[in-house]
Amino acid sequence: MTERRESAQYDGTNGAVLTTEFLDGTYTVLSEDGTSLVLRDGEGSRKTIPLNGWVVCDSGRALVWYGSAAAYEARWVVVSP
């Protein structure tokens, strides 16, 4: 048994959607140039998500993990509910 997680992929244009609709709203977009998305949380910590990278959040929409597509495929497994 595992806790539910959700993931979304950065496509080069969806940074605002990821921060406002997918994550819990505690991150702001510092920059988005189509090749990477840089987020900042309320404490000033920066997260850089590369193009086609993934973000993973918990059921409360808090960021749990972020990284490249290759790292995502190596670390996470998608299961049916």
FIDO-501404 format. One record per residue: residue number from 1; x, y, z of N, C-alpha, C, O in turn. Coordinates in pm, whole numbers. Atoms other than C-alpha are relative to their C-alpha. Layout:
<node><n>NUM</n><n_X>X</n_X><n_Y>Y</n_Y><n_Z>Z</n_Z><ca_X>X</ca_X><ca_Y>Y</ca_Y><ca_Z>Z</ca_Z><c_X>X</c_X><c_Y>Y</c_Y><c_Z>Z</c_Z><o_X>X</o_X><o_Y>Y</o_Y><o_Z>Z</o_Z></node>
...
// end
This chain:
<node><n>1</n><n_X>85</n_X><n_Y>-116</n_Y><n_Z>0</n_Z><ca_X>0</ca_X><ca_Y>0</ca_Y><ca_Z>0</ca_Z><c_X>90</c_X><c_Y>123</c_Y><c_Z>0</c_Z><o_X>192</o_X><o_Y>128</o_Y><o_Z>68</o_Z></node>
<node><n>2</n><n_X>-74</n_X><n_Y>-126</n_Y><n_Z>6</n_Z><ca_X>124</ca_X><ca_Y>347</ca_Y><ca_Z>-83</ca_Z><c_X>-96</c_X><c_Y>117</c_Y><c_Z>7</c_Z><o_X>-215</o_X><o_Y>104</o_Y><o_Z>-22</o_Z></node>
<node><n>3</n><n_X>80</n_X><n_Y>-123</n_Y><n_Z>-1</n_Z><ca_X>2</ca_X><ca_Y>699</ca_Y><ca_Z>-38</ca_Z><c_X>-19</c_X><c_Y>47</c_Y><c_Z>-144</c_Z><o_X>70</o_X><o_Y>33</o_Y><o_Z>-227</o_Z></node>
<node><n>4</n><n_X>30</n_X><n_Y>-48</n_Y><n_Z>135</n_Z><ca_X>-162</ca_X><ca_Y>850</ca_Y><ca_Z>-345</ca_Z><c_X>89</c_X><c_Y>117</c_Y><c_Z>-38</c_Z><o_X>111</o_X><o_Y>209</o_Y><o_Z>42</o_Z></node>
<node><n>5</n><n_X>-79</n_X><n_Y>-107</n_Y><n_Z>58</n_Z><ca_X>57</ca_X><ca_Y>1071</ca_Y><ca_Z>-562</ca_Z><c_X>-57</c_X><c_Y>33</c_Y><c_Z>-137</c_Z><o_X>-118</o_X><o_Y>-52</o_Y><o_Z>-202</o_Z></node>
<node><n>6</n><n_X>40</n_X><n_Y>-40</n_Y><n_Z>135</n_Z><ca_X>-20</ca_X><ca_Y>1266</ca_Y><ca_Z>-877</ca_Z><c_X>120</c_X><c_Y>65</c_Y><c_Z>-67</c_Z><o_X>205</o_X><o_Y>125</o_Y><o_Z>0</o_Z></node>
<node><n>7</n><n_X>-113</n_X><n_Y>-59</n_Y><n_Z>72</n_Z><ca_X>220</ca_X><ca_Y>1378</ca_Y><ca_Z>-1148</ca_Z><c_X>-50</c_X><c_Y>77</c_Y><c_Z>-121</c_Z><o_X>-156</o_X><o_Y>49</o_Y><o_Z>-177</o_Z></node>
<node><n>8</n><n_X>29</n_X><n_Y>-80</n_Y><n_Z>119</n_Z><ca_X>223</ca_X><ca_Y>1632</ca_Y><ca_Z>-1427</ca_Z><c_X>132</c_X><c_Y>31</c_Y><c_Z>-69</c_Z><o_X>235</o_X><o_Y>50</o_Y><o_Z>-3</o_Z></node>
<node><n>9</n><n_X>-120</n_X><n_Y>-23</n_Y><n_Z>78</n_Z><ca_X>471</ca_X><ca_Y>1692</ca_Y><ca_Z>-1705</ca_Z><c_X>6</c_X><c_Y>146</c_Y><c_Z>-47</c_Z><o_X>-94</o_X><o_Y>204</o_Y><o_Z>-88</o_Z></node>
<node><n>10</n><n_X>-22</n_X><n_Y>-136</n_Y><n_Z>49</n_Z><ca_X>619</ca_X><ca_Y>2032</ca_Y><ca_Z>-1794</ca_Z><c_X>23</c_X><c_Y>-7</c_Y><c_Z>-150</c_Z><o_X>114</o_X><o_Y>-75</o_Y><o_Z>-197</o_Z></node>
<node><n>11</n><n_X>-6</n_X><n_Y>8</n_Y><n_Z>146</n_Z><ca_X>564</ca_X><ca_Y>2088</ca_Y><ca_Z>-2167</ca_Z><c_X>64</c_X><c_Y>123</c_Y><c_Z>-65</c_Z><o_X>64</o_X><o_Y>137</o_Y><o_Z>-187</o_Z></node>
<node><n>12</n><n_X>-62</n_X><n_Y>-121</n_Y><n_Z>53</n_Z><ca_X>744</ca_X><ca_Y>2420</ca_Y><ca_Z>-2204</ca_Z><c_X>-89</c_X><c_Y>122</c_Y><c_Z>4</c_Z><o_X>-43</o_X><o_Y>235</o_Y><o_Z>-16</o_Z></node>
<node><n>13</n><n_X>95</n_X><n_Y>-112</n_Y><n_Z>-1</n_Z><ca_X>430</ca_X><ca_Y>2633</ca_Y><ca_Z>-2173</ca_Z><c_X>-96</c_X><c_Y>-2</c_Y><c_Z>120</c_Z><o_X>-169</o_X><o_Y>95</o_Y><o_Z>140</o_Z></node>
<node><n>14</n><n_X>104</n_X><n_Y>17</n_Y><n_Z>-102</n_Z><ca_X>229</ca_X><ca_Y>2509</ca_Y><ca_Z>-1873</ca_Z><c_X>46</c_X><c_Y>30</c_Y><c_Z>143</c_Z><o_X>-11</o_X><o_Y>-23</o_Y><o_Z>238</o_Z></node>
<node><n>15</n><n_X>-50</n_X><n_Y>-32</n_Y><n_Z>-133</n_Z><ca_X>426</ca_X><ca_Y>2655</ca_Y><ca_Z>-1581</ca_Z><c_X>-104</c_X><c_Y>60</c_Y><c_Z>91</c_Z><o_X>-114</o_X><o_Y>21</o_Y><o_Z>208</o_Z></node>
<node><n>16</n><n_X>103</n_X><n_Y>-64</n_Y><n_Z>-83</n_Z><ca_X>141</ca_X><ca_Y>2872</ca_Y><ca_Z>-1457</ca_Z><c_X>-106</c_X><c_Y>-101</c_Y><c_Z>42</c_Z><o_X>-154</o_X><o_Y>-97</o_Y><o_Z>156</o_Z></node>
<node><n>17</n><n_X>100</n_X><n_Y>103</n_Y><n_Z>-32</n_Z><ca_X>-102</ca_X><ca_Y>2581</ca_Y><ca_Z>-1472</ca_Z><c_X>54</c_X><c_Y>-94</c_Y><c_Z>107</c_Z><o_X>-18</o_X><o_Y>-130</o_Y><o_Z>200</o_Z></node>
<node><n>18</n><n_X>-59</n_X><n_Y>89</n_Y><n_Z>-100</n_Z><ca_X>137</ca_X><ca_Y>2359</ca_Y><ca_Z>-1277</ca_Z><c_X>-1</c_X><c_Y>62</c_Y><c_Z>138</c_Z><o_X>-31</o_X><o_Y>-6</o_Y><o_Z>236</o_Z></node>
<node><n>19</n><n_X>-8</n_X><n_Y>-63</n_Y><n_Z>-132</n_Z><ca_X>175</ca_X><ca_Y>2613</ca_Y><ca_Z>-998</ca_Z><c_X>-137</c_X><c_Y>32</c_Y><c_Z>59</c_Z><o_X>-154</o_X><o_Y>22</o_Y><o_Z>180</o_Z></node>
<node><n>20</n><n_X>130</n_X><n_Y>-41</n_Y><n_Z>-55</n_Z><ca_X>-188</ca_X><ca_Y>2723</ca_Y><ca_Z>-966</ca_Z><c_X>-104</c_X><c_Y>-111</c_Y><c_Z>5</c_Z><o_X>-187</o_X><o_Y>-113</o_Y><o_Z>96</o_Z></node>
<node><n>21</n><n_X>103</n_X><n_Y>103</n_Y><n_Z>4</n_Z><ca_X>-393</ca_X><ca_Y>2418</ca_Y><ca_Z>-1060</ca_Z><c_X>48</c_X><c_Y>-137</c_Y><c_Z>45</c_Z><o_X>-31</o_X><o_Y>-217</o_Y><o_Z>96</o_Z></node>
<node><n>22</n><n_X>-50</n_X><n_Y>132</n_Y><n_Z>-37</n_Z><ca_X>-166</ca_X><ca_Y>2121</ca_Y><ca_Z>-994</ca_Z><c_X>62</c_X><c_Y>2</c_Y><c_Z>139</c_Z><o_X>27</o_X><o_Y>-81</o_Y><o_Z>223</o_Z></node>
<node><n>23</n><n_X>-62</n_X><n_Y>-12</n_Y><n_Z>-132</n_Z><ca_X>50</ca_X><ca_Y>2227</ca_Y><ca_Z>-698</ca_Z><c_X>-89</c_X><c_Y>85</c_Y><c_Z>90</c_Z><o_X>-191</o_X><o_Y>138</o_Y><o_Z>45</o_Z></node>
<node><n>24</n><n_X>87</n_X><n_Y>-64</n_Y><n_Z>-100</n_Z><ca_X>-87</ca_X><ca_Y>2387</ca_Y><ca_Z>-382</ca_Z><c_X>0</c_X><c_Y>152</c_Y><c_Z>-2</c_Z><o_X>-61</o_X><o_Y>214</o_Y><o_Z>85</o_Z></node>
<node><n>25</n><n_X>0</n_X><n_Y>-145</n_Y><n_Z>9</n_Z><ca_X>-20</ca_X><ca_Y>2746</ca_Y><ca_Z>-489</ca_Z><c_X>109</c_X><c_Y>67</c_Y><c_Z>78</c_Z><o_X>117</o_X><o_Y>190</o_Y><o_Z>79</o_Z></node>
<node><n>26</n><n_X>-108</n_X><n_Y>-59</n_Y><n_Z>-78</n_Z><ca_X>284</ca_X><ca_Y>2796</ca_Y><ca_Z>-265</ca_Z><c_X>122</c_X><c_Y>31</c_Y><c_Z>-85</c_Z><o_X>219</o_X><o_Y>88</o_Y><o_Z>-35</o_Z></node>
<node><n>27</n><n_X>-112</n_X><n_Y>-27</n_Y><n_Z>90</n_Z><ca_X>516</ca_X><ca_Y>2817</ca_Y><ca_Z>-567</ca_Z><c_X>-38</c_X><c_Y>109</c_Y><c_Z>-99</c_Z><o_X>-152</o_X><o_Y>117</o_Y><o_Z>-144</o_Z></node>
<node><n>28</n><n_X>19</n_X><n_Y>-101</n_Y><n_Z>103</n_Z><ca_X>557</ca_X><ca_Y>3110</ca_Y><ca_Z>-802</ca_Z><c_X>101</c_X><c_Y>-27</c_Y><c_Z>-112</c_Z><o_X>208</o_X><o_Y>-82</o_Y><o_Z>-88</o_Z></node>
<node><n>29</n><n_X>-87</n_X><n_Y>17</n_Y><n_Z>115</n_Z><ca_X>708</ca_X><ca_Y>3105</ca_Y><ca_Z>-1149</ca_Z><c_X>102</c_X><c_Y>114</c_Y><c_Z>-2</c_Z><o_X>65</o_X><o_Y>231</o_Y><o_Z>-13</o_Z></node>
<node><n>30</n><n_X>-107</n_X><n_Y>-100</n_Y><n_Z>12</n_Z><ca_X>1044</ca_X><ca_Y>3284</ca_Y><ca_Z>-1152</ca_Z><c_X>35</c_X><c_Y>21</c_Y><c_Z>-146</c_Z><o_X>55</o_X><o_Y>134</o_Y><o_Z>-190</o_Z></node>
<node><n>31</n><n_X>-27</n_X><n_Y>-11</n_Y><n_Z>143</n_Z><ca_X>1114</ca_X><ca_Y>3206</ca_Y><ca_Z>-1516</ca_Z><c_X>-51</c_X><c_Y>-124</c_Y><c_Z>-71</c_Z><o_X>-59</o_X><o_Y>-233</o_Y><o_Z>-14</o_Z></node>
<node><n>32</n><n_X>45</n_X><n_Y>108</n_Y><n_Z>87</n_Z><ca_X>983</ca_X><ca_Y>2994</ca_Y><ca_Z>-1799</ca_Z><c_X>39</c_X><c_Y>39</c_Y><c_Z>-141</c_Z><o_X>-18</o_X><o_Y>130</o_Y><o_Z>-201</o_Z></node>
<node><n>33</n><n_X>-51</n_X><n_Y>-36</n_Y><n_Z>132</n_Z><ca_X>1172</ca_X><ca_Y>2999</ca_Y><ca_Z>-2126</ca_Z><c_X>-25</c_X><c_Y>-106</c_Y><c_Z>-106</c_Z><o_X>30</o_X><o_Y>-98</o_Y><o_Z>-216</o_Z></node>
<node><n>34</n><n_X>29</n_X><n_Y>106</n_Y><n_Z>96</n_Z><ca_X>1035</ca_X><ca_Y>2689</ca_Y><ca_Z>-2297</ca_Z><c_X>95</c_X><c_Y>-117</c_Y><c_Z>9</c_Z><o_X>65</o_X><o_Y>-225</o_Y><o_Z>-43</o_Z></node>
<node><n>35</n><n_X>-93</n_X><n_Y>111</n_Y><n_Z>-20</n_Z><ca_X>1337</ca_X><ca_Y>2479</ca_Y><ca_Z>-2201</ca_Z><c_X>12</c_X><c_Y>-39</c_Y><c_Z>146</c_Z><o_X>57</o_X><o_Y>-149</o_Y><o_Z>177</o_Z></node>
<node><n>36</n><n_X>4</n_X><n_Y>32</n_Y><n_Z>-143</n_Z><ca_X>1305</ca_X><ca_Y>2498</ca_Y><ca_Z>-1823</ca_Z><c_X>-97</c_X><c_Y>93</c_Y><c_Z>72</c_Z><o_X>-127</o_X><o_Y>204</o_Y><o_Z>26</o_Z></node>
<node><n>37</n><n_X>92</n_X><n_Y>-74</n_Y><n_Z>-86</n_Z><ca_X>1070</ca_X><ca_Y>2617</ca_Y><ca_Z>-1554</ca_Z><c_X>69</c_X><c_Y>13</c_Y><c_Z>135</c_Z><o_X>110</o_X><o_Y>-87</o_Y><o_Z>194</o_Z></node>
<node><n>38</n><n_X>-61</n_X><n_Y>-22</n_Y><n_Z>-131</n_Z><ca_X>1211</ca_X><ca_Y>2775</ca_Y><ca_Z>-1238</ca_Z><c_X>-109</c_X><c_Y>49</c_Y><c_Z>94</c_Z><o_X>-173</o_X><o_Y>151</o_Y><o_Z>69</o_Z></node>
<node><n>39</n><n_X>101</n_X><n_Y>-33</n_Y><n_Z>-99</n_Z><ca_X>980</ca_X><ca_Y>2782</ca_Y><ca_Z>-937</ca_Z><c_X>68</c_X><c_Y>45</c_Y><c_Z>129</c_Z><o_X>181</o_X><o_Y>5</o_Y><o_Z>158</o_Z></node>
<node><n>40</n><n_X>-49</n_X><n_Y>-40</n_Y><n_Z>-132</n_Z><ca_X>1027</ca_X><ca_Y>2949</ca_Y><ca_Z>-599</ca_Z><c_X>-112</c_X><c_Y>-21</c_Y><c_Z>100</c_Z><o_X>-227</o_X><o_Y>14</o_Y><o_Z>76</o_Z></node>
<node><n>41</n><n_X>101</n_X><n_Y>18</n_Y><n_Z>-105</n_Z><ca_X>849</ca_X><ca_Y>2851</ca_Y><ca_Z>-280</ca_Z><c_X>3</c_X><c_Y>120</c_Y><c_Z>94</c_Z><o_X>83</o_X><o_Y>212</o_Y><o_Z>76</o_Z></node>
<node><n>42</n><n_X>12</n_X><n_Y>-111</n_Y><n_Z>-93</n_Z><ca_X>754</ca_X><ca_Y>3081</ca_Y><ca_Z>7</ca_Z><c_X>124</c_X><c_Y>26</c_Y><c_Z>82</c_Z><o_X>140</o_X><o_Y>136</o_Y><o_Z>136</o_Z></node>
<node><n>43</n><n_X>-123</n_X><n_Y>-16</n_Y><n_Z>-76</n_Z><ca_X>1090</ca_X><ca_Y>3024</ca_Y><ca_Z>177</ca_Z><c_X>118</c_X><c_Y>41</c_Y><c_Z>-88</c_Z><o_X>230</o_X><o_Y>57</o_Y><o_Z>-38</o_Z></node>
<node><n>44</n><n_X>-105</n_X><n_Y>-42</n_Y><n_Z>92</n_Z><ca_X>1289</ca_X><ca_Y>3124</ca_Y><ca_Z>-132</ca_Z><c_X>74</c_X><c_Y>-112</c_Y><c_Z>-69</c_Z><o_X>165</o_X><o_Y>-87</o_Y><o_Z>-148</o_Z></node>
<node><n>45</n><n_X>-64</n_X><n_Y>115</n_Y><n_Z>63</n_Z><ca_X>1391</ca_X><ca_Y>2773</ca_Y><ca_Z>-236</ca_Z><c_X>-40</c_X><c_Y>-7</c_Y><c_Z>-147</c_Z><o_X>-157</o_X><o_Y>9</o_Y><o_Z>-181</o_Z></node>
<node><n>46</n><n_X>25</n_X><n_Y>8</n_Y><n_Z>144</n_Z><ca_X>1423</ca_X><ca_Y>2733</ca_Y><ca_Z>-614</ca_Z><c_X>-1</c_X><c_Y>-145</c_Y><c_Z>-48</c_Z><o_X>80</o_X><o_Y>-227</o_Y><o_Z>-4</o_Z></node>
<node><n>47</n><n_X>11</n_X><n_Y>131</n_Y><n_Z>63</n_Z><ca_X>1320</ca_X><ca_Y>2427</ca_Y><ca_Z>-814</ca_Z><c_X>3</c_X><c_Y>21</c_Y><c_Z>-151</c_Z><o_X>-75</o_X><o_Y>100</o_Y><o_Z>-204</o_Z></node>
<node><n>48</n><n_X>-9</n_X><n_Y>-10</n_Y><n_Z>145</n_Z><ca_X>1422</ca_X><ca_Y>2390</ca_Y><ca_Z>-1179</ca_Z><c_X>-49</c_X><c_Y>-129</c_Y><c_Z>-63</c_Z><o_X>7</o_X><o_Y>-236</o_Y><o_Z>-39</o_Z></node>
<node><n>49</n><n_X>58</n_X><n_Y>115</n_Y><n_Z>69</n_Z><ca_X>1211</ca_X><ca_Y>2157</ca_Y><ca_Z>-1391</ca_Z><c_X>35</c_X><c_Y>15</c_Y><c_Z>-148</c_Z><o_X>-1</o_X><o_Y>114</o_Y><o_Z>-211</o_Z></node>
<node><n>50</n><n_X>-37</n_X><n_Y>-8</n_Y><n_Z>141</n_Z><ca_X>1353</ca_X><ca_Y>2081</ca_Y><ca_Z>-1735</ca_Z><c_X>-119</c_X><c_Y>-28</c_Y><c_Z>-92</c_Z><o_X>-218</o_X><o_Y>-86</o_Y><o_Z>-49</o_Z></node>
<node><n>51</n><n_X>101</n_X><n_Y>32</n_Y><n_Z>99</n_Z><ca_X>1144</ca_X><ca_Y>2062</ca_Y><ca_Z>-2051</ca_Z><c_X>-24</c_X><c_Y>-151</c_Y><c_Z>1</c_Z><o_X>71</o_X><o_Y>-228</o_Y><o_Z>2</o_Z></node>
<node><n>52</n><n_X>45</n_X><n_Y>139</n_Y><n_Z>-8</n_Z><ca_X>950</ca_X><ca_Y>1731</ca_Y><ca_Z>-2042</ca_Z><c_X>26</c_X><c_Y>-64</c_Y><c_Z>135</c_Z><o_X>6</o_X><o_Y>-184</o_Y><o_Z>152</o_Z></node>
<node><n>53</n><n_X>-17</n_X><n_Y>50</n_Y><n_Z>-135</n_Z><ca_X>1038</ca_X><ca_Y>1697</ca_Y><ca_Z>-1674</ca_Z><c_X>-134</c_X><c_Y>-14</c_Y><c_Z>70</c_Z><o_X>-238</o_X><o_Y>28</o_Y><o_Z>18</o_Z></node>
<node><n>54</n><n_X>122</n_X><n_Y>30</n_Y><n_Z>-73</n_Z><ca_X>786</ca_X><ca_Y>1594</ca_Y><ca_Z>-1414</ca_Z><c_X>3</c_X><c_Y>60</c_Y><c_Z>140</c_Z><o_X>109</o_X><o_Y>78</o_Y><o_Z>200</o_Z></node>
<node><n>55</n><n_X>19</n_X><n_Y>-34</n_Y><n_Z>-140</n_Z><ca_X>650</ca_X><ca_Y>1720</ca_Y><ca_Z>-1083</ca_Z><c_X>-98</c_X><c_Y>-101</c_Y><c_Z>59</c_Z><o_X>-192</o_X><o_Y>-143</o_Y><o_Z>-8</o_Z></node>
<node><n>56</n><n_X>85</n_X><n_Y>96</n_Y><n_Z>-70</n_Z><ca_X>490</ca_X><ca_Y>1485</ca_Y><ca_Z>-830</ca_Z><c_X>-47</c_X><c_Y>67</c_Y><c_Z>128</c_Z><o_X>32</o_X><o_Y>126</o_Y><o_Z>201</o_Z></node>
<node><n>57</n><n_X>54</n_X><n_Y>-59</n_Y><n_Z>-122</n_Z><ca_X>259</ca_X><ca_Y>1601</ca_Y><ca_Z>-554</ca_Z><c_X>-78</c_X><c_Y>-106</c_Y><c_Z>77</c_Z><o_X>-116</o_X><o_Y>-210</o_Y><o_Z>24</o_Z></node>
<node><n>58</n><n_X>79</n_X><n_Y>90</n_Y><n_Z>-83</n_Z><ca_X>78</ca_X><ca_Y>1435</ca_Y><ca_Z>-266</ca_Z><c_X>-148</c_X><c_Y>37</c_Y><c_Z>-10</c_Z><o_X>-186</o_X><o_Y>124</o_Y><o_Z>-88</o_Z></node>
<node><n>59</n><n_X>145</n_X><n_Y>-23</n_Y><n_Z>8</n_Z><ca_X>-297</ca_X><ca_Y>1428</ca_Y><ca_Z>-205</ca_Z><c_X>-39</c_X><c_Y>141</c_Y><c_Z>42</c_Z><o_X>-148</o_X><o_Y>187</o_Y><o_Z>8</o_Z></node>
<node><n>60</n><n_X>26</n_X><n_Y>-138</n_Y><n_Z>-39</n_Z><ca_X>-276</ca_X><ca_Y>1776</ca_Y><ca_Z>-49</ca_Z><c_X>59</c_X><c_Y>100</c_Y><c_Z>-98</c_Z><o_X>58</o_X><o_Y>221</o_Y><o_Z>-72</o_Z></node>
<node><n>61</n><n_X>-59</n_X><n_Y>-78</n_Y><n_Z>108</n_Z><ca_X>-106</ca_X><ca_Y>1906</ca_Y><ca_Z>-367</ca_Z><c_X>133</c_X><c_Y>64</c_Y><c_Z>38</c_Z><o_X>175</o_X><o_Y>162</o_Y><o_Z>-24</o_Z></node>
<node><n>62</n><n_X>-134</n_X><n_Y>-47</n_Y><n_Z>-36</n_Z><ca_X>229</ca_X><ca_Y>1963</ca_Y><ca_Z>-190</ca_Z><c_X>103</c_X><c_Y>-71</c_Y><c_Z>-87</c_Z><o_X>91</o_X><o_Y>-190</o_Y><o_Z>-114</o_Z></node>
<node><n>63</n><n_X>-105</n_X><n_Y>57</n_Y><n_Z>84</n_Z><ca_X>537</ca_X><ca_Y>1909</ca_Y><ca_Z>-404</ca_Z><c_X>77</c_X><c_Y>-106</c_Y><c_Z>77</c_Z><o_X>126</o_X><o_Y>-81</o_Y><o_Z>187</o_Z></node>
<node><n>64</n><n_X>-72</n_X><n_Y>111</n_Y><n_Z>-60</n_Z><ca_X>697</ca_X><ca_Y>1573</ca_Y><ca_Z>-326</ca_Z><c_X>133</c_X><c_Y>-23</c_Y><c_Z>-72</c_Z><o_X>233</o_X><o_Y>-56</o_Y><o_Z>-8</o_Z></node>
<node><n>65</n><n_X>-118</n_X><n_Y>32</n_Y><n_Z>81</n_Z><ca_X>948</ca_X><ca_Y>1534</ca_Y><ca_Z>-611</ca_Z><c_X>-10</c_X><c_Y>77</c_Y><c_Z>-131</c_Z><o_X>-120</o_X><o_Y>107</o_Y><o_Z>-178</o_Z></node>
<node><n>66</n><n_X>-5</n_X><n_Y>-59</n_Y><n_Z>134</n_Z><ca_X>1059</ca_X><ca_Y>1700</ca_Y><ca_Z>-936</ca_Z><c_X>129</c_X><c_Y>-47</c_Y><c_Z>-66</c_Z><o_X>228</o_X><o_Y>-74</o_Y><o_Z>2</o_Z></node>
<node><n>67</n><n_X>-121</n_X><n_Y>42</n_Y><n_Z>69</n_Z><ca_X>1308</ca_X><ca_Y>1602</ca_Y><ca_Z>-1204</ca_Z><c_X>-23</c_X><c_Y>-24</c_Y><c_Z>-148</c_Z><o_X>-130</o_X><o_Y>4</o_Y><o_Z>-203</o_Z></node>
<node><n>68</n><n_X>3</n_X><n_Y>26</n_Y><n_Z>144</n_Z><ca_X>1384</ca_X><ca_Y>1499</ca_Y><ca_Z>-1560</ca_Z><c_X>-92</c_X><c_Y>-116</c_Y><c_Z>-33</c_Z><o_X>-132</o_X><o_Y>-192</o_Y><o_Z>55</o_Z></node>
<node><n>69</n><n_X>84</n_X><n_Y>112</n_Y><n_Z>44</n_Z><ca_X>1175</ca_X><ca_Y>1258</ca_Y><ca_Z>-1764</ca_Z><c_X>68</c_X><c_Y>-133</c_Y><c_Z>28</c_Z><o_X>3</o_X><o_Y>-229</o_Y><o_Z>71</o_Z></node>
<node><n>70</n><n_X>-75</n_X><n_Y>124</n_Y><n_Z>-24</n_Z><ca_X>1449</ca_X><ca_Y>993</ca_Y><ca_Z>-1736</ca_Z><c_X>-1</c_X><c_Y>-37</c_Y><c_Z>149</c_Z><o_X>-19</o_X><o_Y>-153</o_Y><o_Z>184</o_Z></node>
<node><n>71</n><n_X>1</n_X><n_Y>25</n_Y><n_Z>-144</n_Z><ca_X>1466</ca_X><ca_Y>1030</ca_Y><ca_Z>-1357</ca_Z><c_X>-140</c_X><c_Y>-42</c_Y><c_Z>46</c_Z><o_X>-154</o_X><o_Y>-129</o_Y><o_Z>133</o_Z></node>
<node><n>72</n><n_X>138</n_X><n_Y>37</n_Y><n_Z>-33</n_Z><ca_X>1086</ca_X><ca_Y>1012</ca_Y><ca_Z>-1335</ca_Z><c_X>-27</c_X><c_Y>-146</c_Y><c_Z>-36</c_Z><o_X>-81</o_X><o_Y>-222</o_Y><o_Z>44</o_Z></node>
<node><n>73</n><n_X>22</n_X><n_Y>138</n_Y><n_Z>44</n_Z><ca_X>1074</ca_X><ca_Y>691</ca_Y><ca_Z>-1536</ca_Z><c_X>76</c_X><c_Y>-101</c_Y><c_Z>85</c_Z><o_X>28</o_X><o_Y>-213</o_Y><o_Z>106</o_Z></node>
<node><n>74</n><n_X>-78</n_X><n_Y>89</n_Y><n_Z>-82</n_Z><ca_X>1346</ca_X><ca_Y>538</ca_Y><ca_Z>-1320</ca_Z><c_X>-55</c_X><c_Y>-13</c_Y><c_Z>143</c_Z><o_X>-38</o_X><o_Y>-116</o_Y><o_Z>209</o_Z></node>
<node><n>75</n><n_X>42</n_X><n_Y>-3</n_Y><n_Z>-140</n_Z><ca_X>1184</ca_X><ca_Y>634</ca_Y><ca_Z>-989</ca_Z><c_X>-146</c_X><c_Y>-36</c_Y><c_Z>25</c_Z><o_X>-179</o_X><o_Y>-97</o_Y><o_Z>127</o_Z></node>
<node><n>76</n><n_X>144</n_X><n_Y>12</n_Y><n_Z>-24</n_Z><ca_X>807</ca_X><ca_Y>621</ca_Y><ca_Z>-1032</ca_Z><c_X>-65</c_X><c_Y>-104</c_Y><c_Z>-90</c_Z><o_X>-21</o_X><o_Y>-128</o_Y><o_Z>-203</o_Z></node>
<node><n>77</n><n_X>79</n_X><n_Y>96</n_Y><n_Z>75</n_Z><ca_X>557</ca_X><ca_Y>360</ca_Y><ca_Z>-1147</ca_Z><c_X>-145</c_X><c_Y>46</c_Y><c_Z>7</c_Z><o_X>-197</o_X><o_Y>75</o_Y><o_Z>115</o_Z></node>
<node><n>78</n><n_X>142</n_X><n_Y>-39</n_Y><n_Z>4</n_Z><ca_X>206</ca_X><ca_Y>451</ca_Y><ca_Z>-1258</ca_Z><c_X>-85</c_X><c_Y>-124</c_Y><c_Z>18</c_Z><o_X>-67</o_X><o_Y>-223</o_Y><o_Z>-53</o_Z></node>
<node><n>79</n><n_X>90</n_X><n_Y>111</n_Y><n_Z>-26</n_Z><ca_X>-62</ca_X><ca_Y>221</ca_Y><ca_Z>-1119</ca_Z><c_X>-144</c_X><c_Y>48</c_Y><c_Z>-14</c_Z><o_X>-174</o_X><o_Y>165</o_Y><o_Z>10</o_Z></node>
<node><n>80</n><n_X>142</n_X><n_Y>-33</n_Y><n_Z>10</n_Z><ca_X>-435</ca_X><ca_Y>212</ca_Y><ca_Z>-1181</ca_Z><c_X>-63</c_X><c_Y>3</c_Y><c_Z>137</c_Z><o_X>-28</o_X><o_Y>-78</o_Y><o_Z>223</o_Z></node>
<node><n>81</n><n_X>68</n_X><n_Y>-6</n_Y><n_Z>-130</n_Z><ca_X>-658</ca_X><ca_Y>314</ca_Y><ca_Z>-891</ca_Z><c_X>-87</c_X><c_Y>-121</c_Y><c_Z>25</c_Z><o_X>-151</o_X><o_Y>-130</o_Y><o_Z>130</o_Z></node>
// end
